[in-house]
Amino acid sequence: MRHWPVAVLILWALMALVGPWLPLAPDAVHLEHILEGPGPGAWLGYDDLGRPVWDRLVYGARTSFLVGVWVVALSLVLGTVIGALSGYLGGRVDAMVVRIIDVFLAVPGILLAIALAGILGPGIENVVLALSAVGWVGYARLARAQVLSLKHRDHVLAAQALGAGTARIVGRHLLPLIAAPLIVEATFGIAGVVIAEASLSFLGLGVQPPAASWGSMIRDGTRYMLVAPHLVLAPGLAIAAVVLAVNLLGDRLRDRLDVRRG
């Protein structure tokens, strides 16, 4: 039981990466099976158009996985660079970055993502851009705070005295020391992105039909909850399992990387 979060994430990754090569037909319509429940022919039943829910769940895993990986990667790189340079350079650069971060924090992240996704239009690429434009702020704050606490260390001052440039000091003397908290933050960020992507798809701002997404599957299934609850339960439980697994692994990773713990 202790390793079930790892098993869930491995299954999620396999569904995302191997799914397109499996003999699945997520868009195949079977009119004779409309709203049919789980059975031998379909593990999770069929939706309102007669499409197999299991097949669409697998393809929806690919959507959430790709969005989660790309958004966290882009946000982590952008936020770390901005925050680290801001904290190290200080002065007007730091003051300007802090004001920009304050502006982003003044608006709830999901609302800003919805607005950006609405402006950019639906589609997985625009979802990635919208969520990345919001997600970098947390990494920038964390990187800046870590650099501010480290930039007066002896090894940094020694590098400055030897004439090392800003890029070399930040890249070789500061980033390795702030990597651990940033990795932990990125782990928790994946869970947030999965929920955000599902929310945007639920609102019709994510991937468009007939492409599958867990959020759009829940949206389509809400109209038939009383007669076909499996349409909502399957993607809903998938989201809950992935998010819980990511958070539990994030907690373990944080405990392992925390040098203050014995």
C-alpha positions in Angstrom: 0.0 0.0 0.0 2.9 2.3 0.7 4.0 2.3 -3.0 0.6 2.8 -4.5 1.2 6.5 -5.5 4.2 5.4 -7.6 2.0 2.7 -9.2 -0.7 5.3 -10.0 1.8 7.7 -11.6 3.5 4.9 -13.6 0.1 3.8 -14.9 -0.7 7.4 -15.8 2.5 7.8 -17.7 2.1 4.5 -19.5 -1.5 5.4 -20.5 -0.2 8.7 -21.9 2.9 7.4 -23.7 1.7 4.0 -24.9 -2.0 4.8 -25.4 -1.7 5.9 -29.0 -0.1 2.6 -30.0 -2.8 0.5 -28.3 -5.8 -0.9 -30.3 -8.2 1.7 -29.0 -11.0 3.6 -30.7 -11.9 6.6 -28.5 -13.9 8.3 -31.3 -15.7 5.2 -32.6 -19.5 5.6 -32.2 -21.7 2.6 -31.3 -25.3 3.7 -31.3 -26.5 0.4 -29.9 -24.5 1.0 -26.7 -25.4 4.6 -25.9 -25.1 5.2 -22.1 -24.5 1.5 -21.5 -22.8 0.8 -18.2 -19.6 -1.2 -17.6 -19.5 -4.7 -18.9 -17.4 -7.4 -20.6 -17.2 -5.5 -23.9 -16.2 -2.2 -22.3 -14.6 -2.0 -18.8 -16.1 1.5 -18.1 -19.1 1.4 -20.4 -20.1 3.9 -23.1 -20.9 7.6 -23.2 -23.8 9.5 -24.6 -22.6 9.0 -28.2 -21.8 5.3 -27.7 -18.0 5.8 -27.4 -16.0 3.5 -25.1 -15.3 5.4 -21.9 -12.1 3.4 -21.2 -10.6 4.3 -24.5 -11.4 7.9 -24.0 -10.0 7.8 -20.5 -6.6 6.5 -21.8 -6.5 9.3 -24.4 -7.5 11.8 -21.8 -4.5 10.7 -19.7 -2.3 11.7 -22.6 -3.8 15.2 -22.6 -3.4 15.8 -18.9 0.1 14.3 -18.9 1.4 16.4 -21.8 -0.1 19.6 -20.4 1.3 18.9 -16.9 4.8 18.1 -18.1 5.0 21.1 -20.5 3.5 23.6 -18.2 5.6 22.7 -15.2 8.8 22.6 -17.3 8.2 26.0 -18.9 7.0 27.6 -15.6 10.0 26.1 -13.7 12.6 27.3 -16.2 11.1 30.8 -16.7 10.3 31.4 -13.0 13.7 30.1 -11.8 15.6 32.3 -14.2 13.6 35.4 -13.4 13.5 34.9 -9.7 17.2 34.0 -9.4 18.4 36.9 -11.4 16.0 39.3 -9.6 17.3 38.1 -6.2 20.9 38.3 -7.1 20.9 41.6 -9.0 18.7 43.4 -6.6 18.0 47.1 -7.0 15.6 48.3 -9.6 15.5 45.0 -11.4 14.4 43.3 -8.2 11.9 46.0 -7.4 10.3 45.7 -10.9 10.1 41.9 -10.8 8.5 42.1 -7.3 5.9 44.5 -8.6 5.1 42.2 -11.6 4.8 39.3 -9.2 2.4 41.3 -7.0 0.2 42.1 -10.0 -0.1 38.4 -10.9 -0.8 37.5 -7.3 -3.5 40.1 -7.1 -5.7 38.0 -9.5 -6.6 34.4 -8.7 -4.4 32.2 -11.0 -7.3 30.1 -12.4 -9.2 33.2 -13.4 -6.2 34.7 -15.1 -5.7 31.4 -16.9 -9.3 31.3 -18.0 -9.0 34.8 -19.4 -5.8 34.1 -21.3 -7.2 30.8 -22.6 -10.3 32.7 -23.8 -8.2 35.3 -25.5 -5.9 32.8 -27.1 -8.7 30.4 -28.1 -9.2 26.7 -27.3 -6.5 24.1 -28.0 -3.9 22.2 -26.0 -1.1 24.6 -27.1 -3.0 27.6 -25.9 -3.8 25.8 -22.6 -0.1 25.3 -22.1 0.7 28.9 -22.8 -2.1 30.2 -20.6 -1.1 28.0 -17.6 2.6 28.7 -18.1 2.0 32.5 -18.2 0.4 32.1 -14.7 2.5 29.3 -13.2 5.9 30.9 -13.4 5.1 33.3 -10.5 5.4 30.7 -7.7 8.7 29.5 -8.9 10.0 33.0 -9.3 9.1 33.9 -5.7 10.7 30.8 -4.4 13.9 31.2 -6.4 14.2 34.8 -5.4 13.7 34.1 -1.7 16.3 31.3 -1.8 18.9 33.4 -3.7 18.4 36.3 -1.3 19.3 34.0 1.6 22.4 32.6 -0.2 24.0 35.4 -2.2 26.1 36.7 0.7 27.6 33.2 1.4 31.4 33.0 1.4 31.6 30.9 -1.8 29.5 33.5 -3.7 31.6 36.4 -2.4 34.7 34.5 -3.3 33.4 34.0 -6.9 32.7 37.7 -7.1 36.1 38.6 -5.9 37.6 36.3 -8.6 35.7 38.2 -11.3 33.1 35.6 -12.1 30.1 37.0 -14.1 26.5 37.0 -13.1 25.5 34.1 -15.3 28.4 31.9 -13.9 27.6 32.8 -10.2 23.9 32.2 -10.6 24.3 29.0 -12.7 27.1 27.3 -10.9 27.0 28.7 -7.3 23.4 29.4 -6.6 21.1 27.2 -8.7 22.5 23.9 -7.4 21.7 25.1 -3.9 18.1 26.1 -4.6 17.3 23.1 -6.8 15.8 20.9 -4.1 13.0 23.3 -3.0 12.3 24.1 -6.7 12.0 20.4 -7.5 9.5 19.9 -4.6 7.5 22.9 -5.8 7.4 21.5 -9.3 6.1 18.2 -8.0 3.2 19.8 -6.3 2.8 22.0 -9.4 2.0 19.0 -11.6 -1.1 18.3 -9.4 -2.3 21.9 -9.7 -1.8 21.8 -13.5 -3.8 18.6 -13.9 -6.7 20.2 -12.0 -6.4 23.5 -14.0 -6.3 21.7 -17.3 -9.4 19.7 -16.4 -11.1 22.9 -15.3 -10.4 24.7 -18.6 -11.5 21.6 -20.6 -14.7 21.5 -18.5 -15.4 25.1 -19.5 -14.7 24.3 -23.1 -11.4 26.2 -23.2 -9.2 23.1 -23.5 -8.9 20.5 -26.1 -11.8 20.4 -28.5 -14.0 17.6 -29.6 -13.6 14.9 -30.6 -10.3 14.9 -28.7 -10.6 13.4 -25.2 -9.9 15.2 -21.9 -10.8 14.2 -18.4 -12.4 17.6 -17.8 -14.5 17.5 -21.0 -15.6 13.9 -20.2 -16.9 15.2 -16.8 -18.7 18.1 -18.5 -20.4 15.8 -21.0 -21.3 13.3 -18.3 -22.9 15.8 -15.9 -26.1 15.7 -18.0 -26.5 12.0 -17.4 -25.4 11.6 -13.8 -28.7 9.9 -12.7 -28.8 7.4 -15.6 -25.1 6.9 -16.3 -23.0 7.9 -13.3 -20.0 6.1 -14.8 -19.5 9.0 -17.2 -18.5 11.2 -14.4 -17.1 8.7 -11.9 -14.4 7.3 -14.2 -12.6 10.6 -15.1 -13.3 12.1 -11.7 -11.7 9.2 -9.9 -8.8 9.3 -12.4 -8.1 13.0 -11.6 -8.4 12.4 -7.9 -6.1 9.4 -7.9 -3.4 11.3 -10.0 -3.6 14.4 -7.9 -3.5 12.5 -4.6 -0.6 10.4 -5.8 1.4 13.4 -6.9 0.8 15.2 -3.6 1.8 12.2 -1.5 5.0 11.8 -3.5 5.7 15.5 -3.2 5.4 15.2 0.6 7.8 12.3 0.6 10.3 14.1 -1.6 10.1 17.2 0.5 10.9 15.2 3.7 13.8 13.4 2.0 15.4 16.6 0.6 14.9 18.6 3.8 18.4 18.7 5.3 17.0 20.0 8.6 15.3 16.6 9.3 17.3 14.0 11.0 
